[in-house]
Amino acid sequence: MEHSDPDRVDTPVTAGNRLTIDLAALARNWRALDALSGAAETAAAVKGNAYGIGVEPAVRALSAAGCRTFFVALPDEGVRMRAVSPEATIYVLNGLASDLASMHAANHLRPVIGSIGELKDWASYRAQGGTGEAALHVDTGMNRLGLTFAEARELAADKAAVDRLGLTLVMSHLACADTPDHPLNGRQLATMQDVRSLFPGLAVSLANTAGITLGNDYQFDLVRPGIGLYGGPYRVDRPALETVVTAQARIVQIRDVPAGETVGYGALATTRRQSRIAILSTGYADGYHRSAGSTDQRRGADTWLHGRRAPLFGRISMDLMAIDVTDIPEAERGDWVELFGASLPVAEVAEAAGTISYELLTSLGSRYQRHYIGGA
Ligand SMILES: *Cc1c(COP(=O)(O)O)cnc(C)c1O
């Protein structure tokens, strides 16, 4: 039975936690970013198991919304995606591992060539009659992947050699797009404009989610949003798009704990009053970061139930964690508690754990009961 309300999704009592993944919201987020992207094609980054939500359902929903081009990190991810999407254009961001050129071609995966070594391998593969297309990554300031501008200029000087590579895209990646005022953005943009003039006729791509919103200049021919699609925040000064993922855990039991006792490993959190402590069936083995726990000195993350916040209490265990429900008398055994989602932004919980939404989402473990709603 499908429901758009996470609180009404049926979950077997054998599961301790669940994810409700709203594929209709994912599709709406893609359309919203597409509408912001002017004439550029809107692709989707689906690496990291589509930021934790599941690559197969994500690709189906995004394809139904109109997305044709996808970016994964690894050839393995590309093969897995290819199985659900015979038609899609798939780029492999982490580049060309040696001897894998024909494997890419066999699966119609396009490696994103990111170094001179990869370029040589790809050129010799093509020179021996190898088929298939590729993208070229040029570094514009991130210093992670990509040919240097000087290397790109040297390559571009031999036009016949460029033509033999079967390139379909030249791309780069922004380091600070979530911070619009950062001076590196403008420098990367200017370098990318120079890269474009080196490779006339080739489609150009620079922008991730945040880059789309930096202005039309940044959009070039194709944009590659990721986090914004999944409902994560993409810019320091803007709200996120629609929530896609809601994570919840079940209350295993509620304990009455007298004032002055401690809860959990290390005895680091002391009750200051007669307390009701709810024990949730989730923990760091499920990807809920241990660093989000609380001590007497430090407030941890909040959770959400019965329309109110309940703070974590003490350290997070492998399979369990405690929250303070003293002020929520309705709380009872079997209730579902929101860890993050529509009521509690993923960004807030990530920050309480000292990390970012990207890491929290991609850490979501395999024990969650996954419910997909709003699918095409
Ligand atoms: C992950 C990634 C993206 C998507 O970035 P978001 O910030 O999630 O929108 C785009 N391009 C490259 C090269 C990436 O690695």
The ligand as a MOL file (V3000), in Angstrom:
LIG
                    3D

  0  0  0     0  0            999 V3000
M  V30 BEGIN CTAB
M  V30 COUNTS 15 15 0 0 0
M  V30 BEGIN ATOM
M  V30 1 C 28.7130 15.1740 -7.4640 0
M  V30 2 C 28.9790 15.9770 -8.6680 0
M  V30 3 C 27.9940 16.8120 -9.1970 0
M  V30 4 C 26.6960 17.1160 -8.4590 0
M  V30 5 O 26.9890 18.0480 -7.4370 0
M  V30 6 P 25.8750 18.5830 -6.4170 0
M  V30 7 O 26.6110 19.5610 -5.5720 0
M  V30 8 O 25.4190 17.4020 -5.6500 0
M  V30 9 O 24.7980 19.2120 -7.2190 0
M  V30 10 C 28.2610 17.4380 -10.4000 0
M  V30 11 N 29.4420 17.2680 -11.0250 0
M  V30 12 C 30.4300 16.4930 -10.5300 0
M  V30 13 C 31.7170 16.3590 -11.2580 0
M  V30 14 C 30.2360 15.8350 -9.3190 0
M  V30 15 O 31.2160 15.0830 -8.8130 0
M  V30 END ATOM
M  V30 BEGIN BOND
M  V30 1 1 1 2
M  V30 2 1 2 3
M  V30 3 2 2 14
M  V30 4 1 3 4
M  V30 5 2 3 10
M  V30 6 1 4 5
M  V30 7 1 5 6
M  V30 8 2 6 7
M  V30 9 1 6 8
M  V30 10 1 6 9
M  V30 11 1 10 11
M  V30 12 2 11 12
M  V30 13 1 12 13
M  V30 14 1 12 14
M  V30 15 1 14 15
M  V30 END BOND
M  V30 END CTAB
M  END
